[in-house]
Amino acid sequence: MYKLFITIISLLLFYSCSIEKFIIRQTGTLLDYGAVAIYEETDLILAEQALASNIKLLEGMIKGDPENCHLLMLTTQAIAGYVLGFVEDDAPDRAKKLYLRARDYAARVLVQSDFNLTEENLLLEQYQQNVALLENDDIDALFWAAFSWAGWINLSLDNPQAFVDLPKVEALMNRVLEIDSTYYHGSALLFFGGIWGTKPKMLGGDPEKAKQYFDKNLEITKGNFLLTYVYYAKYYAAKTLQEDLFKKFLNIVKETPEDVLPGEQFLNAIAKKKADFLLSKSEDIF
């Protein structure tokens, strides 16, 4: 009788957990529509509030289904978008913590492809070899992990660890380019444009290489992904002290409608916000 009781309880617990995960996964599918709605949003106050609440909802759901790759990626992208749009320019210390949080959710997806994103006990060559084993299906986690990690590095240039981590992020973004250079509006190209533009020449920086990456991105996106012009202005025009070009790129952003790229109105609205921010800093830059 005791064994029967234990068996019944075990079955009830098993089915209870299964039903709970089923509900979470169905809800996760519904949240895809919410993500689409946010990416189409141009009211940044509304978008900021929605993203903040969605992040906590997603994190709560992950606690109930911790290996759900779909939820992990939705959370990574929500946090990364929130930081990019509303935190990094005004609160860099807070942004650094959130970028690492986003990276670590994507890392949990890559673990399921037997890849340890933040492995510290590997030589760089071995790390690069491991990255090369990641396949086409890994590109979402690969890109968003690298994007978030790069966001932390960009805000941590006074931290020696940033320079230790940078070659790993370069390896990740190189793999994104190998799999699909057009992924997410060619954003890996923007990363390398930023890298070549930011490094001093004595450390291997090359503004002309940066320009090539930005031009390649403009070719892919036809100039409709307005963040390209923001990064072109920040990491090429500003670094080469071309004030007229700097202002030209940022004014293109300001004058172009957000809906020039349907489905990405939110990021184009963010680009406009960042263009205003950079223009307000032009006297300090030049």
Backbone hydrogen bonds, N-H to C=O, Kabsch-Sander energy under -0.5 kcal/mol:
donor,donor_aa,acceptor,acceptor_aa,energy
5,F,1,M,-2.4
6,I,2,Y,-2.5
7,T,3,K,-2.4
8,I,4,L,-2.5
9,I,5,F,-2.6
10,S,6,I,-2.7
11,L,7,T,-2.5
12,L,8,I,-2.6
13,L,9,I,-2.6
14,F,10,S,-2.6
15,Y,11,L,-2.9
16,S,12,L,-2.3
17,C,13,L,-2.5
18,S,14,F,-2.4
19,I,15,Y,-2.7
20,E,16,S,-2.4
21,K,17,C,-2.5
22,F,18,S,-2.3
23,I,19,I,-2.6
24,I,20,E,-2.4
25,R,21,K,-2.7
26,Q,22,F,-2.2
27,T,23,I,-2.5
28,G,24,I,-2.5
29,T,25,R,-1.6
30,L,26,Q,-1.6
31,L,27,T,-2.0
32,D,28,G,-0.7
32,D,29,T,-0.9
33,Y,29,T,-0.5
33,Y,30,L,-1.2
34,G,30,L,-0.9
35,A,31,L,-2.3
36,V,32,D,-2.2
37,A,33,Y,-2.2
38,I,34,G,-2.1
39,Y,35,A,-2.4
40,E,36,V,-1.1
41,E,38,I,-1.6
44,L,42,T,-1.0
47,A,43,D,-2.4
48,E,44,L,-2.4
49,Q,45,I,-2.0
50,A,46,L,-2.4
51,L,47,A,-2.7
52,A,48,E,-2.2
53,S,49,Q,-2.0
54,N,50,A,-2.5
55,I,51,L,-2.4
56,K,52,A,-1.3
57,L,53,S,-1.9
58,L,54,N,-2.9
59,E,55,I,-2.6
60,G,56,K,-2.0
61,M,57,L,-2.0
62,I,58,L,-2.3
63,K,59,E,-1.3
64,G,60,G,-0.7
64,G,61,M,-0.8
65,D,61,M,-0.9
65,D,62,I,-0.5
68,N,65,D,-1.9
69,C,67,E,-1.0
72,L,68,N,-2.4
73,M,69,C,-2.4
74,L,70,H,-2.2
75,T,71,L,-2.4
76,T,72,L,-2.2
77,Q,73,M,-2.5
78,A,74,L,-2.2
79,I,75,T,-2.6
80,A,76,T,-2.6
81,G,77,Q,-2.6
82,Y,78,A,-2.1
83,V,79,I,-2.7
84,L,80,A,-2.6
85,G,81,G,-2.2
86,F,82,Y,-2.5
87,V,83,V,-1.7
88,E,83,V,-2.4
90,D,87,V,-0.7
91,A,87,V,-3.5
95,A,91,A,-2.4
96,K,92,P,-2.3
97,K,93,D,-1.3
98,L,94,R,-2.0
99,Y,95,A,-2.8
100,L,96,K,-1.9
101,R,97,K,-1.7
102,A,98,L,-2.5
103,R,99,Y,-2.6
104,D,100,L,-2.3
105,Y,101,R,-1.5
106,A,102,A,-1.8
107,A,103,R,-2.3
108,R,104,D,-1.3
109,V,105,Y,-0.8
109,V,106,A,-0.7
110,L,106,A,-1.9
111,V,107,A,-1.8
112,Q,108,R,-0.6
112,Q,109,V,-1.0
113,S,110,L,-1.7
114,D,111,V,-2.0
115,F,110,L,-1.9
117,L,115,F,-0.9
119,E,116,N,-1.3
127,Y,123,L,-2.3
128,Q,124,L,-2.8
129,Q,125,E,-1.8
130,N,126,Q,-2.2
131,V,127,Y,-2.3
132,A,128,Q,-2.0
133,L,129,Q,-0.6
133,L,130,N,-1.0
134,L,131,V,-1.8
138,D,135,E,-2.1
139,I,136,N,-1.7
142,L,138,D,-2.8
143,F,139,I,-2.9
144,W,140,D,-2.4
145,A,141,A,-2.2
146,A,142,L,-1.9
147,F,143,F,-3.2
148,S,144,W,-2.1
149,W,145,A,-2.4
150,A,146,A,-2.9
151,G,147,F,-1.9
152,W,148,S,-1.8
153,I,149,W,-2.4
154,N,150,A,-2.8
155,L,151,G,-1.1
155,L,152,W,-0.5
156,S,153,I,-1.7
159,N,156,S,-2.4
162,A,159,N,-1.9
163,F,159,N,-0.6
163,F,160,P,-0.7
164,V,160,P,-1.2
165,D,161,Q,-2.4
166,L,162,A,-1.7
168,K,165,D,-1.0
169,V,165,D,-1.8
170,E,166,L,-2.6
171,A,167,P,-1.9
172,L,168,K,-2.1
173,M,169,V,-2.6
174,N,170,E,-2.5
175,R,171,A,-1.8
176,V,172,L,-1.7
177,L,173,M,-2.2
178,E,174,N,-2.2
179,I,175,R,-2.3
180,D,176,V,-3.2
181,S,177,L,-0.5
183,Y,180,D,-1.7
185,H,182,T,-0.8
186,G,182,T,-1.2
187,S,183,Y,-1.3
187,S,184,Y,-0.8
188,A,183,Y,-0.5
189,L,186,G,-1.1
190,L,186,G,-1.0
191,F,187,S,-1.8
192,F,188,A,-2.0
193,G,189,L,-2.3
194,G,190,L,-2.4
195,I,191,F,-2.2
196,W,192,F,-2.6
197,G,193,G,-1.8
198,T,194,G,-2.0
199,K,195,I,-2.1
203,L,200,P,-1.7
204,G,201,K,-1.8
205,G,200,P,-2.4
206,D,196,W,-1.7
209,K,206,D,-0.6
210,A,206,D,-2.1
211,K,207,P,-2.4
212,Q,208,E,-1.7
213,Y,209,K,-1.9
214,F,210,A,-2.2
215,D,211,K,-2.8
216,K,212,Q,-2.2
217,N,213,Y,-2.0
218,L,214,F,-2.3
219,E,215,D,-2.0
220,I,216,K,-1.9
221,T,217,N,-2.9
222,K,218,L,-1.5
223,G,218,L,-0.5
224,N,221,T,-1.9
226,L,224,N,-1.1
228,T,225,F,-2.0
229,Y,226,L,-0.6
230,V,226,L,-1.3
231,Y,227,L,-2.5
232,Y,228,T,-2.5
233,A,229,Y,-2.4
234,K,230,V,-2.3
235,Y,231,Y,-3.1
236,Y,232,Y,-1.3
237,A,232,Y,-2.1
238,A,233,A,-2.5
240,T,236,Y,-2.0
241,L,238,A,-1.2
242,Q,237,A,-3.0
243,E,241,L,-1.0
246,F,242,Q,-2.5
247,K,243,E,-2.5
248,K,244,D,-2.2
249,F,245,L,-2.6
250,L,246,F,-1.9
251,N,247,K,-2.3
252,I,248,K,-1.8
253,V,249,F,-1.6
254,K,250,L,-2.0
255,E,251,N,-2.0
256,T,252,I,-1.3
260,V,257,P,-1.5
261,L,258,E,-1.1
264,E,261,L,-2.2
266,F,39,Y,-2.6
268,N,264,E,-2.0
269,A,265,Q,-2.3
270,I,266,F,-2.3
271,A,267,L,-2.2
272,K,268,N,-1.7
273,K,269,A,-2.0
274,K,270,I,-2.6
275,A,271,A,-2.4
276,D,272,K,-2.2
277,F,273,K,-1.9
278,L,274,K,-2.7
279,L,275,A,-2.5
280,S,276,D,-1.9
281,K,277,F,-0.7
281,K,278,L,-0.9
282,S,279,L,-1.2
284,D,281,K,-0.7
285,I,281,K,-2.0
286,F,282,S,-2.6
